[in-house]
Amino acid sequence: METGAFTETAYDNEPSTVLDYLKNKYYEKPDIGEFIDFRRPADYSFDKMTENTKKNFDRFAVYYIGITALLYALFILSSPMFIIPFGLIATAIYFVNTQTVINGVEITSRQAIIGCLVANAVLFLCFKSYFAHRIVYFFSINALCVLMVVVHSQFVMEKNDEEDKL
């Protein structure tokens, strides 16, 4: 079965789909103690912040995704109409990652994404009074998640990074 955009990888041992990547990250996740073991950073430069964010996002991706999923679930509970756009996005992701043939016609990744965009645009135009003020909360959750990842990654260091400082 072909997996859309994730068919080719740079190395043979790398996972080929997003789901495989998440499964591997789940089984390789560090202990929760490492996730909440905060230390004061020594270097506040932009380059060091970028390096820490990249390194720690890879280490703690499962925890970050879990917290983000919890925040989105709370958002869905407060605005249940957003299940429809999220469902459309999930459907588009499914069509992008799998080779789908409906009535002899193959659904390409491009068609899936365009279909999702058009369906969401029609949905937002039809129900703009409902979505208009709630969309601010959605983007606030996105900003909060990014801020959480960046701030957390600055205050969590590996043991060997701490030894390098000494």
C-alpha positions in Angstrom: 0.0 0.0 0.0 1.4 3.4 -1.0 1.4 6.1 1.7 1.2 9.3 -0.3 3.8 11.9 0.6 5.6 9.6 3.0 6.8 6.9 0.6 10.4 7.8 0.4 12.7 8.3 3.3 16.3 9.3 3.6 17.4 6.2 5.5 16.1 2.7 5.5 15.6 2.5 9.3 13.4 5.7 9.5 9.6 5.3 9.7 7.7 5.9 6.5 4.5 7.3 7.9 3.5 9.8 10.5 1.7 7.0 12.4 4.9 4.9 12.4 6.9 8.0 13.6 4.4 8.5 16.5 4.5 4.9 17.5 8.3 4.9 17.6 8.3 8.1 19.6 5.8 6.6 22.1 8.0 3.5 22.7 11.2 5.6 22.9 9.7 8.4 25.1 11.8 9.4 28.1 10.5 9.0 31.7 8.0 11.6 32.9 10.6 12.6 35.5 12.8 13.9 32.8 9.9 15.9 31.3 9.3 17.7 34.6 12.9 18.0 35.7 13.4 21.8 35.2 16.8 23.6 35.4 17.7 27.2 34.9 19.3 27.7 31.4 22.7 29.3 31.2 22.5 30.6 27.6 19.5 32.7 26.5 20.7 33.4 23.0 18.4 32.8 20.1 20.6 30.2 18.5 20.7 28.2 21.8 16.9 28.5 22.2 16.4 27.2 18.6 18.8 24.3 19.2 17.1 23.4 22.5 13.7 23.6 21.0 14.6 21.3 18.1 16.4 18.8 20.3 13.7 18.7 23.1 10.8 18.6 20.7 12.2 15.4 19.3 12.8 14.0 22.8 9.4 15.0 24.3 7.2 14.9 21.2 4.8 12.4 22.8 4.2 14.6 25.9 3.8 17.7 23.8 1.3 16.0 21.5 -0.6 14.6 24.5 -0.9 18.0 26.2 -2.0 19.6 22.9 -4.6 16.9 22.3 -6.0 17.5 25.7 -6.3 21.3 25.0 -8.0 20.6 21.7 -10.4 18.1 23.4 -11.3 20.8 25.9 -11.8 23.2 23.1 -14.1 20.7 21.3 -16.1 20.3 24.5 -16.7 24.0 24.7 -17.4 24.4 20.9 -18.7 21.1 19.6 -19.4 22.5 16.1 -15.7 22.4 15.5 -15.9 18.6 15.3 -16.9 19.0 11.6 -13.8 21.0 10.4 -11.5 18.8 12.5 -13.2 15.8 11.0 -12.7 17.2 7.5 -9.0 17.8 8.2 -8.6 14.3 9.6 -10.3 12.9 6.5 -7.9 14.9 4.2 -4.9 13.6 6.2 -6.2 10.1 5.7 -6.6 10.6 1.9 -3.1 12.2 1.7 -1.5 9.2 3.5 -3.3 6.4 1.7 -3.9 5.5 -1.9 -7.7 5.7 -2.2 -9.8 4.7 -5.2 -13.5 5.5 -5.3 -15.5 4.2 -8.2 -12.4 3.7 -10.2 -11.1 7.3 -9.7 -7.9 7.7 -7.6 -8.1 10.5 -5.0 -4.7 12.3 -5.1 -3.2 14.2 -2.2 -3.8 17.5 -4.0 -7.5 16.7 -4.6 -7.9 15.7 -0.9 -6.3 19.0 0.3 -8.3 21.2 -2.1 -11.5 19.3 -1.1 -10.8 19.9 2.6 -10.1 23.6 2.0 -13.3 24.1 -0.1 -15.5 22.2 2.4 -14.1 24.2 5.3 -14.5 27.5 3.5 -18.2 26.7 2.7 -18.7 25.6 6.3 -17.2 28.8 7.7 -19.2 31.0 5.3 -22.5 29.3 6.2 -21.9 29.4 9.9 -19.7 32.5 10.2 -21.7 33.9 13.2 -20.8 30.7 15.2 -17.2 30.4 14.1 -16.2 34.1 14.0 -15.6 34.6 17.7 -14.6 31.1 18.6 -11.8 30.9 16.0 -9.9 33.3 18.2 -9.8 30.6 20.9 -8.6 28.1 18.4 -5.7 30.2 17.4 -5.0 31.0 21.0 -4.7 27.3 21.8 -2.2 27.0 18.8 -0.1 29.9 20.1 -0.2 28.5 23.7 1.0 25.1 22.5 3.9 26.6 20.6 4.8 28.8 23.5 4.6 25.8 25.9 7.0 23.8 23.7 9.5 26.7 23.4 9.5 27.6 27.1 9.6 24.0 28.3 12.5 23.2 26.0 14.6 26.0 27.5 14.2 24.7 31.1 14.8 21.0 30.5 18.3 19.8 29.8 20.0 16.5 29.3 22.5 15.3 31.9 25.4 15.6 29.5 24.4 19.2 28.7 24.5 20.1 32.3 28.0 18.4 32.7 29.3 20.5 29.7 28.4 23.7 31.6 30.5 22.7 34.6 
